[in-house]
Amino acid sequence: MASKTISSIAKELNLSRARVYQIIDMLDDNEKPLKDSNERYVIDDSVVNAIRKYYANSNTKTKQEKTLPIDDKVLDIMRRQLDEKDRQIEKLTQLLSQQQQLNLSTNRQNEKLLDTTTNNNPSQNDDTDVLKSTEGNEVKTSKKGLFGWLRR
C-alpha cells in the first residue's frame, strides 16, 4: 500500500492542492481517506482512484454543459430575428439614400434661385463698387463681402 501526499496527487492531475482538498470533501464517506494522529490524510490507491474518478466526471460534465447543441426552436427564432434586422438595415439604407438625393436636389434648387435673383436685379448686385471719377470715366473694383461666397 503506497501512501501518497496531497501535493503529489495535485501534480499528477494538474490541480491545486486546495482543489484536491475540495474533491476529498465531496467524496462519499466510504471513499474519503482517514486521518492519522497528526490530522493528515492517509491516502492509499483506492482514494487516489476515487479522486481521479471524481475529477474526470466533473471535467466531462463541464465540457458537456459548454457544448450543448442549440435547440432548433432557438435557432429558428434567431434566424427570424436576423432576417428582420436585415430588412430594417435595408430600409434605413434606402431612407438614407433618399435623404441624400433630396438634399442634393434642394441644394441645386437653392443655387438656381440664388442665380436667378442675382441676375434679375442688377441694381442690387454688390459684386462691384462703382467709383466715379471727375472726368466721367467709371472705375470698377471687386468687393469681397461676407456672403460673397454664396453668389459663386
Beta strands, then each sheet from edge to edge (+ up, - down):
strand 1: 34-35
strand 2: 41-42
strand 3: 128-132
strand 4: 138-142
sheet 1: 1+ 2-
sheet 2: 3+ 4-
end
